[in-house]
Structures are given as C-alpha cells and as structure tokens.
C-alpha cells in the first residue's frame, strides 16, 4: 500500500459521512441494535462490531487501520496511553510461573512493569543488555514465554538485532514484543523482521503536537483479537473518539515532520560531536557508533532523539548547562513540534546516585525549529557550563 493512500484515504469511507474531508468524531458510548438477533451477533463478535465504545468505535477504527497498515500488520487495537498498550501486550503473553527476557534500559514505566509488577504475580524477569545475541541465548529458560525489546532504547540508544532475536525466540517457542515508538512506523517495521507484536506510544510522533495521549498494539489479527477479548476489554485502557481524531490529524503530517526532524537532528549532532565540552554523543547513526551498520540495516532514517555526555566534573555543571538553554523545553516525552531535553541530573536528589545513568547525560529531542536557531542556543549554554 502506498504511504499517501494509508495516511489520506485508508479507512475513510467519506460517502458514508456527507463527503467530509475530515472524518467525524463518533462521540457515542453506545450503539443500538435493531433486533435481538443482531444484538446477539454483536455480543458474540464484539471484536469486529460496534456495540459499546469501550470495545470498538468508528473513529478509533480508522486510526487502527492506518497504524496497522503503516506497520505492515494485519490488525491493531488502540489504547488510552502507550503504557496501556505495553502492559496489555505483555500481560497477554504471560501466566504465573513464566519467565520474560527484557532489555535492561527500557522506558521507565516498562521497567517498573518488569521489575515490580510482574513479580507480584509469579512472573520472573531477566534484564539483558541485548546488543549481543548471546545475551538473549544465555537468559532464556525452559519457561521463557516472552522477549521484550526496545530498539533503540530510551536514553542510551542501544539497538537489538531484530531478525536475530526473532529467530532465537521462534527456536525456543516464545513470543516477541517491541516498543517501536523511537523510530515511528515510518522508519522501522519490526514485523518485517519477524517480531510478533509492535507497540507504540502514539503520544510521540504519531500525535506530533504534544496535546494527546494514546497507544497502539499491532500484530496478527489472531493475536490482536486475543488481546481485545481479554486485556483490552477487561482493563479498559481505551482511547476516546476525540483522541483518535487528533491522532488521525497528526498522521496527515507525519512524513513531512519526520523528514524535518531527521535532517535537523543530523545537523545538531554534527555540531555537538566536535564540541570540546561534549564527551560523547549517543546516536546510532553516527559512523563511529558501534551499531551504525545495524541501525542502517533496520531503520530507514534517524529520528530526533539522542543523548550527550557532558564534560562535567560536578553535577552542578550539568545543571548549569541545562538551566542555561533558552529554546529547549525541559520535559519528559518527545515527538512533538518542540525541542526538548531530559537531564539525568534531575534524578539525583543529592551527590548520591539516584539513577543507573550518569549525571552528565542529557537526552535531547529535536523538534521542528530551525536547527541553526537550536545550535546557537546550545553554543551559549555550553559556554556557561
């Protein structure tokens, strides 16, 4: 399917809603049946019928069809947040007594799910670096049911070889899930490498304006419908019709936004790599990065996230650099129009370490501003460090 068709036409039956260019927001919690037989059928096939918006909603369905197509998946189901999607996908694959292998530096709340939540219900988790396939082979046990990936990871941007991990998982009879939010469905499609389920925080690039939250799980129709009938309907982390409409609007500009973000990021990275007050830039698309070849093989382009290690001998120096930036907002998340930083030094309550990451690490997201405008801001902040 053509990208332009998916974004602008797929799922949009305009003749059914007066030829409106923008799809309607079907702001209804309930859908009526004309006969008992029809209601009986809907109750038995709620995964594909409109009965109650906690299950399916026409506006949400349009979004699900588009994201599934962008990921090369058979089907998708939308959630009220990225973490709702992650949790449902993981819970769908494990039972008491099972074992999970997970990359060791995932999104913070995914780490909380793995280290604190799952063990409460008798599911054991082994965290691995994941950049070497031997990490996965060594961690797998007879009761391993799931390998959870995030490639690249959230702060240090290690990659996993998706095709190799998928092969290992199939050899041992376990499933694979990946958080693909970093690359967006435009720049990486894990299902093509053999991964079973793909999750997204739609809050990031898909929304693109930092004004709506949502998540998505993509996979085979059989696997997604199983999640729909169990974790989705039971836990109720659903996406509202209005939020789905905002995500559809965000998709319209996703290709041009991603292209701009990618080009600006490369320019900013090139500036920081040569700066004497920057110790290292963590960015897989640098030729010097140890996984540069893998990044180019798995991803079609870079996204807007990277981290730097400042040449800061004291925590206060890292704080001063971050506080001196005028045009980067200090905030969590990424993927919107605005450029952001997340300083690891903020997780340090004192000189004692509160994070496994060093205080001089700063994560960047490059938005839609002019890159020279951002570089001038970086220059003045580095001068004050």
N, C-alpha and C positions, 0 to 999 in steps of 0.2 A: 504494500500500500504506500502511496506517495505521502510524504510528510505533510504537504499542503492540504491534501484531502483529509487526513486524520484530524488535523487541527481545525480546519474550517468547515468540514462537511459531515464527517462520520458521526452517526447517531442523531443528527439534527434533521428531523422529519418536518421541515418548515411548512409543508402543505397542511399539516395537522394543527398548526397554530398560526393561521392567518398570514403565512408568508413572512413572519417576523424574522429579521436577520439575527437578533439575539434570542436565544431560547427562553421560554418563560420559566419563572420560578414557580413550581407547583407547590405552593405553600399550604399543603394539606397534610394532616396527620393520618387521615383515614381515606379509604377508597371503598365505595359501595359496590355490592353485588346485586344483580337483578333477580337471581333465583337462588334457592338453596343449593342446587346442583353446582352453580357457578362458585358460590362461596366455599362449598366442599372442595372443589377442584383447587381454588386458590390456597386453601389451608394445607392441602397436600403438596402443593408446588410453590410455596412462598418464595423460594429462591429465584423464581423466574416470573412471578406475578406481582401485581400491585394490590396490596391488601392493607398495609399499615406502614407508615414511613420509617418506623424502626427497622423494617426489613428493606423494602425497595421503594424508591421514589423516582419518578421520570426524569427530573433534573439531575439527580445524582447518577442515574443510569447513563446519561450522555457522557458525563465525566469518566465514569468507569470504562466505558467502551473506548474512549480516546486514550486513556493511560494504558490499558491493556494492549492496544494496537501499537502504541509507541514502544512498549517493552517487548513486543513480539510474543505476547502471552495470549492464551485462549480466553482468559476471563480475569476480572478484577473486582474487588469489593472495597468500598471507601469507608474510612473511619474518621472520627472526630479529631484525631491527632496522630502524628507519626508514631508516638509511643503506644497508642492504642493499637495501631497496625502491627508494630513489632511484638507486643505482648500477645496478641491473639494468634499471630503466626507461630510464635514459639510454643505457646500453650497447646496449640493444635497437634503438635508433634511428639509430646512427651507425656508420660504417666509416672506414677510413683515407682521408684526403683530404676528409672532410666538415667542415662548419662549424656551430657551435652559437652561438646568441644566448642569453645568460643575464642575469638581473637581477644587479646588481653587489653587493648586500648579502644574499646568501642565507645559510642555515645554514653554519657554518664548514667542516664537512666536505664539504658540497656545493661550496663554493668551492674546496676542495682538489682535489676530483674534476675540476672545470672547469679550474683553473689549472695543476695539476701532473700529474694522472693522464692525462687525455685527450690532452694534447700529446705524451706519450711514445709514443702510437700514431698520431700524424699527424692528430689531430683538433684543429682550431683553434677557439678560443672568443673571442667578443667580449662583454664585460660592459657592460651599459647600465643607466641609471637606471630606465627603464621607466615612469615616471609620465606621460610624454608619448609618445603613439603614434608620433611622428616618430622617437623613439629606435630603435624596432624597425625602422621602414621604412629608416632610414639604415644600420642594421647588417646587414641581410640581403644576402647574396651569392648568386651563382648556385648555389653548392654548399652553401647553408644547408639543413640537414635537420631542425633541431630548435630550438624556442624553449622555454626553461625558465623557469618563473615561480615566485614565492613571494609570495603576496599575502594579507595583508600580510607584509613582510619581517621578519627575526628580531629586529632591535634598534631600527630606526628606523621601521618600520611604514609604509613606502610601499606603496601599492596599485598594481596594474595593472588596466586596463580589460579584463576577461577576454573579453567578446564582441568587442571591437575587435581584440585580439591574435589571437583565433581566426580572425577574418575575414582579417587580414593573412597569417597562416600558410597558410590554405587558398588564398589568392590566389597564394602563392609555392610551393605544393606541399610544405610542411614540416609536421611534427607539433608538437604542444604537450604539455608536461607541467607540472603544478603540484604543489607541496608544499602541501597543504591542512590541515596539522597545526594551524595557528594557530586556525582557526575551528571545527574539528571538522566531521564530516559533518552535524551538526545545523544549523549556522549559515551554511554556504556549500556550494553544489553546483556546482563548475565545469563539469561535463559539460553541465549545462543551458545554459551559455553557449557551448558549442562546443569546450571543451578536450578533447583526446584521452585523456590518461591522468592520473589523480589518484593521488598517493602520500601516504601517511600515516605518521607516527611514531605507532604505536599506544601506545607508551610514555607518551604525553602524556595527553590527555583520555580516550581510549578505555579505557585501563587504569585511570587515575584514582587509583591508590593508591601510586605510586612504588615498585612491587615487581615489575615485569615489563617486559621489553623486546620490541618487535616492530614490524613494518612491514607495509604493505599497498600493493598496486598495483591500481587499479580502472580498468576501461575496457570496450571491446567484447570479446566472447568471442574473436573472432579475434585481437586484439592481445594479450590476456592469455595465450591459449593459446600464441602465438608466444614470449612471454617464458618461459612454463613450459617449453617444449620446448628452449629454448636457455639463456638466462642463469640461470634458476632451477635447472634440473636440473644444469647444468654447474658453477656456482659454489657451490651447496649451502648458501646462507644461509637455511636453512629454520627455521620456527617449530616448537617442540616441542608435543606434545598438551597437556601441562600448562599451558604458557604460553597456548595458545589458550583453555583452560578459564578461566584467570584473566581474559582479555580478555572472554570472554562474560559472566562475572560483573560486570566493570566496566561493560559496556553496560547492564546492568539499571538502574543508577542514573544513567546519562549525562544524561538530560534534566533531572532534578532538580539534579544537580551543576552543570550548565551554567547553569541558571536562577539558582542561588545565586551562582555565580562572577560572572555578568554584573551582577547587581544590586549586589553588594559592590564590584566594580571601579568602577562608576559613582560610588558614594559616596566611595570613596577618591580617585578622580581629582578629584572636585569639591572635596575638601579641599585637595589639592596644587596645583590651579590657582590658588587665591587666596593661597597661602603666600608671604610675601616672600622666602624663601630658595630658592625654586624659580624658575629662569629660564624653563623651558618644560616642558610635558608633551606627549609624543609619543603621541597616542591618536586614531586616525581618527574616533572617534565624538564628538569634541568639535565643537560647531558652528563653532569658529574654525579647525578643521583644513582645509587647502586641498582635501582629498579627502573631505570629510564627505559630500557628496552621493553620491559613488561608493560609499563604504562602506555607506551605507544602501540603495543600489540592488543591490549584490552580496551583502550579508550580511544575515541575518535578525536578528542581535543582535551585541553586542560579546562578546568573550571576555575572559580575565583578564589579558592581557599589555599592558603599556605601558612607556614609558621616561620618565625625567625628566632634565633638565639642571639640575644644582645651581648656585647662585650661589657657586661655589667658585673662589677665586683661586689656590689651590695644591692640588696633588694630595693633600696631607696632610688637607685639609679634607674632600675626598670620602671618603677612607679613614675619617676620624673619624666621619662620618655613618653609614657602613655598619657600622663596628665597634660603634656605639652602639645599633643596633637589637637588640632582645631577642626579638622574636617573629617575625621574618622569618629563615628559614634562608638562608645564603649558599651557593648551589649552582647547578649547571647544570640544564638541562631545566625543565619546568613541567607543569602539568596534573593534579597530584595534589591531595591534601587540604590540603597545607601551603603557606603563602605563602612566596615566595622572592624573593631579589634576586640579580642578577648584576652586580657592579661592573666597569665597563670599566677602572677604575684598577688592577684586579688584573692586567691585561695589560701594564701599564707596569713594566718592570724597574727603571727609574730615571726621572729627569725626561725622558729621551729617549722619544719616542713609539714604542710597540710595536703600536699599533692605528691603523686609519684613523679610528676614532671617538674623540671627546674624552674625557679622563679624568673629566670631571664628569658623564658619562652613566651612569645606573644603570637597568638593566632590572628591572621588577617583574613578578611573577606573584601574583595574589590568589587564595588558596585558599578554604577553607570556614570559616575562623574568622569570628567576629563582626566586621564592618567597624569598629565603634567601638573595639574592642579593638586593631585594627591602627592606626587613626588616632591613638590615644593613644601608641602606640609610635613612630610617625612624628614626632609632635609633640616628644617628649623627645629623639629623635635629631637632629632639625633644630635644636633649641635648643643642642645641644652642638657643632654644626658649626663 
